Amino acid sequence: MKNRGKIRYSNLWELIAFNLMSGKTIFIIVITILVTVILMNNTDEIDFWIFGVARIPKLAILGAMFVTGFVLGFLAGRPRKNNITVHEHPSAPADFEPEDNRSKLSDEDRDYIN
Protein backbone atom coordinates (compact mmCIF):
# COMPACT_ATOMS: atom_id res chain seq x y z
CA MET A 1 0.00 0.00 0.00
CA LYS A 2 1.37 3.39 -1.00
CA ASN A 3 1.69 6.28 1.40
CA ARG A 4 -0.29 8.97 -0.46
CA GLY A 5 0.69 12.31 0.97
CA LYS A 6 0.41 11.19 4.58
CA ILE A 7 3.36 12.04 6.76
CA ARG A 8 4.17 9.94 9.78
CA TYR A 9 5.88 11.64 12.66
CA SER A 10 8.20 9.64 14.83
CA ASN A 11 7.51 11.71 17.92
CA LEU A 12 5.31 14.48 19.25
CA TRP A 13 8.08 17.10 19.28
CA GLU A 14 8.50 16.90 15.50
CA LEU A 15 4.79 17.50 15.09
CA ILE A 16 4.79 20.48 17.44
CA ALA A 17 8.03 22.05 16.25
CA PHE A 18 7.62 21.74 12.51
CA ASN A 19 3.96 21.77 11.57
CA LEU A 20 1.31 22.81 14.03
CA MET A 21 2.60 25.72 16.03
CA SER A 22 4.01 29.04 15.00
CA GLY A 23 6.30 31.08 17.22
CA LYS A 24 3.40 33.28 18.29
CA THR A 25 1.34 30.27 19.41
CA ILE A 26 4.23 28.81 21.39
CA PHE A 27 4.88 32.21 23.00
CA ILE A 28 1.21 32.52 24.06
CA ILE A 29 1.23 29.00 25.54
CA VAL A 30 4.43 29.64 27.51
CA ILE A 31 3.13 32.98 28.87
CA THR A 32 -0.19 31.37 29.84
CA ILE A 33 1.60 28.59 31.72
CA LEU A 34 3.85 31.09 33.52
CA VAL A 35 0.91 33.31 34.52
CA THR A 36 -1.02 30.27 35.79
CA VAL A 37 1.92 29.07 37.88
CA ILE A 38 2.49 32.54 39.35
CA LEU A 39 -1.19 33.04 40.18
CA MET A 40 -1.60 29.60 41.76
CA ASN A 41 1.46 30.08 43.98
CA ASN A 42 0.13 33.39 45.36
CA THR A 43 -3.21 32.43 46.90
CA ASP A 44 -2.61 33.73 50.44
CA GLU A 45 -4.48 36.82 51.65
CA ILE A 46 -2.85 40.17 52.24
CA ASP A 47 -3.97 43.47 53.73
CA PHE A 48 -4.67 45.82 50.84
CA TRP A 49 -5.63 49.45 51.25
CA ILE A 50 -8.45 50.65 49.00
CA PHE A 51 -9.73 53.66 50.98
CA GLY A 52 -9.73 51.32 53.94
CA VAL A 53 -7.91 48.10 54.78
CA ALA A 54 -9.31 44.97 53.17
CA ARG A 55 -8.08 41.36 53.21
CA ILE A 56 -7.77 40.36 49.57
CA PRO A 57 -6.09 37.30 48.07
CA LYS A 58 -2.92 38.00 46.10
CA LEU A 59 -4.50 35.90 43.37
CA ALA A 60 -7.22 38.52 42.83
CA ILE A 61 -4.77 41.43 42.74
CA LEU A 62 -2.29 39.73 40.40
CA GLY A 63 -5.13 38.48 38.19
CA ALA A 64 -6.66 41.96 37.96
CA MET A 65 -3.27 43.47 37.09
CA PHE A 66 -2.68 40.81 34.41
CA VAL A 67 -6.10 41.39 32.84
CA THR A 68 -5.62 45.18 32.98
CA GLY A 69 -2.21 44.87 31.31
CA PHE A 70 -3.60 42.56 28.63
CA VAL A 71 -6.50 44.92 27.82
CA LEU A 72 -4.23 48.00 27.72
CA GLY A 73 -1.70 46.17 25.54
CA PHE A 74 -4.46 45.07 23.17
CA LEU A 75 -5.84 48.60 22.90
CA ALA A 76 -2.39 50.11 22.37
CA GLY A 77 -1.38 47.54 19.75
CA ARG A 78 -4.42 47.55 17.51
CA PRO A 79 -4.29 49.48 14.23
CA ARG A 80 -5.90 52.89 14.22
CA LYS A 81 -8.45 54.08 11.71
CA ASN A 82 -7.20 56.89 9.49
CA ASN A 83 -9.85 59.56 9.16
CA ILE A 84 -8.97 62.19 6.60
CA THR A 85 -10.63 65.54 7.16
CA VAL A 86 -10.30 68.32 4.62
CA HIS A 87 -10.45 71.84 6.00
CA GLU A 88 -10.34 75.01 4.00
CA HIS A 89 -7.30 77.14 4.61
CA PRO A 90 -8.27 80.24 6.63
CA SER A 91 -6.07 82.60 4.59
CA ALA A 92 -7.50 81.57 1.21
CA PRO A 93 -9.75 84.18 -0.42
CA ALA A 94 -13.45 83.35 -0.68
CA ASP A 95 -13.37 83.33 -4.49
CA PHE A 96 -10.28 81.07 -4.71
CA GLU A 97 -10.53 78.23 -7.22
CA PRO A 98 -7.80 75.57 -7.35
CA GLU A 99 -5.92 75.34 -10.65
CA ASP A 100 -6.77 72.63 -13.11
CA ASN A 101 -3.36 71.09 -13.76
CA ARG A 102 -4.72 68.87 -16.52
CA SER A 103 -4.65 71.80 -18.93
CA LYS A 104 -0.86 72.11 -18.46
CA LEU A 105 -0.15 68.57 -19.71
CA SER A 106 1.37 68.07 -23.11
CA ASP A 107 -0.27 65.80 -25.68
CA GLU A 108 2.49 63.24 -25.09
CA ASP A 109 1.75 63.21 -21.34
CA ARG A 110 -1.97 62.78 -21.95
CA ASP A 111 -1.29 59.84 -24.28
CA TYR A 112 0.98 58.25 -21.66
CA ILE A 113 -1.64 58.58 -18.91
CA ASN A 114 -4.47 57.25 -21.05
VODOVO-716896 format. One record per residue: residue in three letters; x, y, z of N, C-alpha, C, O in turn. Coordinates in steps of 0.2 Angstrom, whole numbers, plus 5000, padded with zeros to 4 digits. Example, Ala and Ser with C-alpha at 12.3 -4.5 7.8 and 13.67 -1.06 7.14 Angstrom:
ALA506649725039506249785039506649845039507149835042/SER506449895035506849955036506450005039506750065040/
This chain:
MET500449945000500050005000500450065000500950075004/LYS500350114996500750174995500550225000499950225002/ASN501050265002500850315007500750385003501250415001/ARG500150395002499950454998499850515002499350535004/GLY500350555002500350625005500350625012500350675015/LYS500250565016500250565023500950565026501350525023/ILE501050605031501750605034501650575041501250595045/ARG502150535042502150505049502650535053503250545050/TYR502550555059502950585063503250535068502850505071/SER503850535070504150485074504050505081504050465086/ASN503950575083503850595090503450655090503350685085/LEU503150675095502750725096503050795095502750845093/TRP503750795097504050855096504150885089504150945088/GLU504250835085504250845078503650885075503650935072/LEU503050855077502450875075502350955078502150995074/ILE502550965084502451025087502951075084502751135082/ALA503551065083504051105081504051125074504151185072/PHE503851075070503851095063503251105059503251135054/ASN502651085062502051095058501451135061501151175058/LEU501351115067500751145070500751215073500351255072/MET501351235076501351295080501851345077502451325076/SER501651405077502051455075502351485081502251465087/GLY502851525080503251555086502751595091502851595097/LYS502251635088501751665091501351625096501251635102/THR501151565093500751515097501151495103500851485108/ILE501751475102502151445107502251495112502251485118/PHE502351565110502451615115501851625119501951635126/ILE501251625117500651635120500551575125500351585131/ILE500751515123500651455128501151465134500951445139/VAL501751485132502251485138502051545142502151535149/ILE501851595140501651655144501051635149500951645154/THR500551595146499951575149500151525155499851535160/ILE500651485153500851435159501151475164501051455170/LEU501651525162501951555168501451595172501551605178/VAL500951635169500551675173500151625177499951645183/THR499951565175499551515179499951495185499651495191/VAL500551475184501051455189501051515195501051505201/ILE501251575192501251635197500651645201500651655207/LEU500051645197499451655201499251605206499051615212/MET499451545204499251485209499751485215499551455220/ASN500351505214500751505220500651575224501051575229/ASN500251615223500151675227499351675229499051725227/THR499151625233498451625234498351655242497751665244/ASP498851665245498751695252498451765252498551795247/GLU498151785258497851845258498251895261498751885265/ILE498251955259498652015261498152075263497552075261/ASP498452115267498052175269498152225263498752245261/PHE497652255260497752295254497252355256496752355258/TRP497552415255497252475256496852505250497252525245/ILE496252505250495852535245495352585249494752565250/PHE495552645251495152685255494952655261494352665264/GLY495352615264495152575270495552505269495652485263/VAL495752475274496052415274495652355272495052345276/ALA495752315268495352255266495852195265496452205263/ARG495652135267496052075266495852045259495252025258/ILE496252045255496152025248496651975246497251985248/PRO496551915243497051865240497451905235497251945231/LYS498151885236498551905231498351885224498451915219/LEU498051825223497851805217497351855213497451865207/ALA496851885217496451935214496851995212496652015206/ILE497252015216497652075214498152065208498152105203/LEU498452005208498951995202498451975196498651995190/GLY497951945197497451925191497251995188497151995182/ALA496952035192496752105190497252145186497152175181/MET497852145189498452175185498552145179498752185174/PHE498552075178498752045172498152065167498352075161/VAL497552055169496952075164497052145162496952165156/THR497152195167497252265165497852275160497752315155/GLY498352245161498952245157498752215150498952245145/PHE498452165150498252135143497752175139497852185133/VAL497252205143496852255139497152315137497052335131/LEU497552345141497952405139498452385133498452435128/GLY498752335133499152315128498852305121499052315116/PHE498252275122497852255116497552325113497652335107/LEU497352375117497152435114497652475111497552515106/ALA498252475114498852515112499152485105499452515101/GLY499052415105499352385099498952375093499152355087/ARG498252395093497852385088497952435083498152495084/PRO497852425076497952475071497352535072496752515074/ARG497552595071497152645071496752665064497052655059/LYS496152685065495852705059496052775056496152825061/ASN496252785050496452845047495852885045495552875039/ASN495652935048495152985046495453045043495853085046/ILE495253055036495553115033495053165033494453155030/THR495153225036494753285036495053335032495653355033/VAL494653365027494853425023494553485026493953495026/HIS495053535028494853595030495053645025495553645022/GLU494653705024494853755020495353795024495353805030/HIS495853825020496353865023496153935025495753965021/PRO496253955031495954015033496154075029495854125029/SER496754075026497054135023496854135016497054185012/ALA496454085013496254085006495754135005495254135009/PRO495754164999495154214998494554174996494554114994/ALA493954204997493354174997493254154989492854104988/ASP493454184985493354174978493954124975493954124968/PHE494354094979494954054976494653994973494253954976/GLU494953974967494753914964495453884963495953914960/PRO495553814965496153784963496253774956495753774952/GLU496953774954497053774947496953704944496953654948/ASP496753704938496653634934497353624931497453644926/ASN497753574934498353554931498353514925498853504922/ARG497753484923497653444917497853484911498053464906/SER497653554911497753594905498453604904498653624898/LYS498953594909499653614908499953554905500553554903/LEU499653494904499953434901500053434894499653464890/SER500653414892500753404884500353354882500053304885/ASP500253344875499953294872500253224873499953174874/GLU500953224873501253164875501153144882501053084883/ASP501053184886500953164893500253134894500153084897/ARG499753164890499053144890499053074887498653034890/ASP499353064882499452994879499752944883499452884883/TYR500252964887500552914892500052894897500052834899/ILE499652944900499252934905498652894903498452844907/ASN498352904897497852864895498052804891497652764889/
